[in-house]
């Protein structure tokens, strides 16, 4: 028996070493405000160091498909001119429609004027940000707590392809929230705005396409840019600044997801919400100074709340990065998300 154990023990230990997750897979650097994983590198507070929410670098090893984990930056930050009229467009900001840059624009919950703290934890593989946007004409002055959770181990890592998921949880604490009426007795705001690069003159070369499930159980496709009706935003909700209805059919809120897709490569980002707050889909893109090449697809979930809302609202969304292998065309058409998303 002893001889048998000695013969099989190395293999058992090797198997356990593969199966047991290690917190070393995710490195959270609080001093530099960045996170490194097997396939991601995320970095905060580059353009405006006082804003802990500004996620300015999002690198994913699958884009391009060669080059290792430090690949091109998939997002862009715009803060020109600064400070308050720059509005600070960045991955993960939060606005109430219409865009704050237009006449009669909405409020900024996360973005220009946001200050606070960025910290590792609680626990491994997490980042917690506490912020409030103040001091600018459109600042909402609402306390916000944003938590990012990272994984690199099964079941949150697919066996085929470089798919990964990031969980984002954002909690707002309101005292009296009524930014703009979005319907009869309804206020609305965009809790978390992801941003991926696109060229409004050639949206097929970047993440200029939005895929989403419709109430008719079909997959809608909308291409954003100068030649698309969603210049100031599209939604089925009659929110200020929105063109209605959505161009590809009504969004199925029960499925709760949409995708920013690169139609040329098949790479993209699925945003899947877990929260039950009434919501709609907002299709939009934002023009960087000069518009090209650093414009961004800024489509997002639009939360629908009672007018003069008071209390806390928590929005949980999962960011699922995919490619043509992990989310092939036939699964997209069937409205079936990648494993674990």
C-alpha positions in Angstrom: 0.0 0.0 0.0 2.8 2.4 0.9 4.6 1.7 -2.4 1.3 2.3 -4.3 0.7 5.6 -2.5 4.2 6.7 -3.4 3.6 5.9 -7.0 0.3 7.7 -7.4 0.9 10.6 -5.0 2.8 12.8 -7.5 0.0 12.6 -10.0 -2.7 13.4 -7.3 -0.7 16.4 -6.1 -0.3 17.6 -9.6 -4.0 17.3 -10.3 -4.8 19.2 -7.1 -2.3 21.9 -8.0 -4.3 22.5 -11.2 -7.7 22.3 -9.7 -7.2 24.5 -6.6 -7.5 28.2 -7.5 -4.8 30.6 -6.4 -5.4 34.2 -5.4 -2.1 34.9 -7.2 -4.0 34.7 -10.5 -5.3 38.2 -9.8 -2.9 40.9 -8.6 -4.5 44.1 -7.2 -2.0 46.9 -6.9 -3.6 49.6 -4.7 -0.6 51.9 -5.0 -0.9 52.2 -8.7 -4.7 51.6 -8.9 -4.4 48.7 -11.3 -5.4 45.0 -11.6 -3.5 42.3 -13.5 -5.0 38.9 -14.3 -4.1 36.2 -16.7 -5.9 37.9 -19.6 -6.6 41.4 -18.3 -4.9 44.6 -17.3 -7.1 47.4 -15.9 -5.8 50.8 -14.8 -7.6 53.6 -13.1 -7.1 57.4 -12.6 -4.7 58.3 -15.5 -6.3 61.4 -17.0 -7.7 62.8 -13.7 -5.8 61.4 -10.7 -8.3 62.7 -8.2 -11.1 60.6 -9.8 -10.9 57.1 -8.5 -13.7 55.9 -10.8 -11.9 56.7 -14.0 -11.1 53.4 -15.6 -8.8 54.5 -18.4 -7.1 51.4 -19.5 -8.8 48.1 -20.4 -6.5 45.6 -22.0 -7.6 42.0 -23.0 -5.2 39.5 -24.3 -7.6 38.3 -27.0 -7.4 41.7 -28.8 -5.3 41.4 -30.8 -5.2 37.6 -30.8 -1.4 37.6 -30.6 0.8 39.6 -28.3 0.1 38.2 -24.8 -1.8 39.8 -22.0 -0.6 43.3 -22.6 -2.5 44.1 -25.8 -4.1 47.3 -27.1 -6.2 49.5 -24.9 -9.8 48.9 -25.8 -11.2 52.1 -24.3 -10.6 55.8 -24.4 -11.1 58.7 -21.9 -12.1 62.2 -23.0 -11.8 65.2 -20.7 -11.3 68.1 -23.1 -11.7 70.8 -22.3 -11.3 70.3 -18.6 -12.3 70.5 -15.9 -16.1 70.8 -15.5 -17.0 71.2 -19.1 -14.9 68.2 -20.0 -17.6 65.9 -18.5 -14.9 63.2 -18.2 -16.2 60.4 -20.5 -14.5 57.2 -19.2 -15.3 53.5 -18.9 -17.7 53.1 -16.0 -19.0 56.7 -15.7 -22.7 57.3 -14.9 -25.0 60.0 -16.4 -28.7 60.8 -16.4 -30.0 61.7 -19.9 -29.7 63.8 -21.9 -25.9 63.9 -22.2 -24.5 66.6 -19.9 -22.7 68.3 -22.7 -26.0 69.5 -24.5 -28.1 72.4 -23.5 -30.3 71.3 -20.6 -28.1 68.3 -20.1 -28.6 65.7 -17.4 -26.7 65.2 -14.2 -23.4 63.4 -13.6 -23.4 60.7 -10.9 -19.9 59.3 -11.8 -17.5 61.3 -14.0 -16.5 64.9 -14.0 -16.2 66.1 -10.4 -15.9 62.6 -8.9 -13.5 62.3 -6.0 -13.1 59.6 -3.3 -11.1 56.5 -2.5 -9.8 53.5 -4.4 -8.9 50.4 -2.3 -8.2 46.7 -2.6 -10.7 44.3 -1.2 -12.6 43.5 0.9 -11.1 40.0 0.4 -9.0 38.9 -2.5 -9.6 39.7 -6.2 -11.7 42.8 -5.4 -11.6 46.5 -5.8 -13.8 49.0 -3.9 -14.3 52.6 -4.9 -16.2 55.2 -2.9 -16.9 58.5 -4.8 -19.2 61.5 -5.0 -19.4 63.9 -8.0 -19.4 67.5 -6.7 -18.3 71.0 -7.7 -19.4 71.0 -11.3 -22.7 72.4 -12.8 -24.0 68.9 -13.6 -22.7 67.1 -10.5 -25.3 65.1 -8.7 -23.7 65.0 -5.3 -24.8 61.4 -4.8 -22.5 59.0 -2.8 -21.6 56.0 -4.9 -19.8 52.7 -4.0 -18.5 50.6 -6.9 -17.1 47.1 -6.4 -15.2 45.1 -9.1 -14.8 41.3 -8.6 -12.4 39.3 -10.7 -12.0 35.6 -11.4 -9.5 33.4 -13.3 -10.6 29.9 -12.2 -13.4 27.5 -13.2 -16.4 27.8 -13.5 -15.8 31.4 -14.5 -13.2 30.6 -17.0 -14.1 28.7 -20.2 -11.9 25.8 -21.3 -12.0 27.0 -25.0 -10.9 30.5 -25.8 -9.9 33.5 -23.7 -13.3 34.4 -22.2 -13.4 36.1 -18.8 -16.0 37.7 -16.6 -15.8 40.8 -14.4 -18.6 41.5 -11.9 -19.4 45.2 -11.3 -21.7 46.2 -8.4 -22.6 49.9 -8.0 -24.7 51.3 -5.1 -26.1 54.8 -5.2 -27.5 56.5 -2.0 -30.1 59.2 -3.0 -31.7 61.8 -0.8 -33.9 63.3 -3.5 -33.3 62.2 -7.1 -35.2 63.7 -10.0 -32.7 64.7 -12.7 -35.1 64.8 -15.7 -38.5 63.3 -16.2 -38.1 60.2 -18.5 -41.8 59.5 -18.6 -45.0 60.0 -16.5 -43.7 60.1 -13.0 -40.4 58.4 -13.9 -36.8 59.4 -13.6 -34.0 57.5 -15.3 -30.2 57.3 -15.3 -27.4 55.2 -16.8 -25.8 53.4 -13.8 -22.7 52.1 -15.5 -21.5 53.1 -19.0 -18.9 50.8 -20.5 -16.9 52.3 -23.4 -15.2 50.4 -26.2 -13.4 52.1 -29.1 -15.2 52.7 -32.4 -14.8 54.8 -35.5 -18.1 56.6 -36.2 -17.0 56.9 -39.9 -16.2 53.1 -40.1 -18.0 51.4 -37.2 -17.3 48.0 -38.7 -13.6 48.3 -37.9 -14.1 48.6 -34.1 -16.8 47.9 -31.5 -19.4 49.9 -33.3 -22.1 47.3 -33.4 -24.7 46.5 -30.7 -26.4 43.1 -30.5 -29.4 42.6 -28.2 -32.3 40.3 -27.7 -35.8 41.6 -28.7 -39.2 40.9 -27.3 -39.9 39.0 -30.5 -37.1 36.5 -29.6 -34.8 37.6 -32.3 -31.2 39.0 -32.2 -31.2 42.7 -33.2 -28.1 44.4 -34.7 -27.6 48.1 -34.6 -24.6 49.8 -36.1 -23.7 53.2 -34.5 -22.0 56.2 -36.1 -22.7 59.3 -38.1 -25.0 57.4 -40.5 -27.2 55.9 -37.8 -30.2 57.6 -36.1 -28.8 57.2 -32.5 -26.7 60.3 -32.6 -27.9 61.5 -29.2 -29.0 58.1 -27.9 -31.8 55.6 -28.7 -34.2 53.9 -26.3 -37.8 52.7 -26.2 -38.2 54.9 -23.1 -39.0 58.6 -23.9 -36.0 59.9 -22.0 -34.7 63.4 -22.8 -32.5 63.3 -25.9 -33.4 59.8 -26.9 -34.6 58.8 -30.4 -37.4 56.3 -30.1 -38.0 53.5 -30.7 -35.0 51.2 -30.7 -34.0 50.6 -34.3 -34.0 46.8 -34.2 -37.1 46.2 -32.1 -37.9 46.4 -28.4 -35.2 45.2 -26.0 -36.1 42.1 -24.0 -35.6 43.3 -20.4 -36.2 39.8 -19.0 -33.0 38.6 -20.7 -31.2 41.7 -19.5 -28.1 41.8 -21.8 -26.6 43.5 -24.8 -23.3 43.2 -26.5 -20.8 45.7 -28.0 -19.5 43.8 -31.0 -16.7 44.1 -33.5 -18.4 42.8 -36.7 -15.1 42.2 -38.4 -13.4 40.1 -35.8 -16.3 38.7 -33.8 -14.7 40.0 -30.5 -16.8 41.9 -28.0 -18.2 42.6 -24.6 -21.5 41.3 -23.2 -23.1 43.4 -20.5 -25.4 41.2 -18.5 -27.4 42.7 -15.7 -28.5 40.7 -12.6 -30.5 43.4 -10.8 -34.3 43.5 -10.9 -34.8 47.3 -11.0 -37.0 48.2 -14.0 -34.7 49.1 -16.9 -34.4 49.7 -20.6 -31.6 49.6 -23.2 -29.8 52.9 -24.2 -27.9 52.8 -27.5 -25.3 55.5 -27.9 -21.8 56.5 -28.9 -19.7 59.5 -27.8 -17.5 61.5 -30.1 -14.0 62.2 -28.8 -12.3 65.5 -29.8 -12.0 65.2 -33.5 -14.3 62.2 -33.3 -11.8 59.7 -34.8 -10.1 57.5 -33.8 -10.9 57.6 -30.0 -14.7 57.7 -30.1 -16.5 55.1 -28.0 -19.5 52.9 -28.1 -21.2 54.1 -24.9 -24.4 51.9 -24.9 -25.6 51.0 -21.5 -28.5 49.9 -19.2 -31.0 52.7 -18.4 -32.5 52.4 -14.9 -36.1 53.5 -14.5 -37.1 54.9 -11.1 -39.9 56.8 -9.5 -39.6 60.6 -9.7 -38.0 62.2 -6.6 -36.6 58.8 -5.7 -35.1 58.6 -2.2 -33.1 55.7 -0.9 -30.5 53.3 -2.2 -30.3 51.6 -5.6 -27.8 48.8 -6.4 -27.0 47.7 -9.9 -25.1 44.5 -10.6 -23.7 43.9 -14.1 -21.4 41.2 -15.4 -18.9 42.2 -18.1 -18.3 39.1 -20.2 -15.6 39.3 -22.9 -16.0 37.0 -25.8 -14.6 36.1 -29.2 -15.9 34.2 -32.3 -14.9 30.9 -30.6 -16.5 31.4 -27.2 -19.6 32.9 -28.7 -20.1 31.6 -32.2 -22.7 32.9 -34.7 -25.2 30.1 -34.2 -25.3 30.6 -30.4 -25.7 34.4 -30.9 -28.7 33.8 -33.2 -30.2 31.5 -30.6 -29.8 34.1 -27.9 -27.6 31.7 -25.9 -24.8 33.5 -24.0 -21.3 32.0 -23.5 -20.7 29.6 -20.7 -20.9 31.3 -17.3 -22.0 34.7 -18.6 
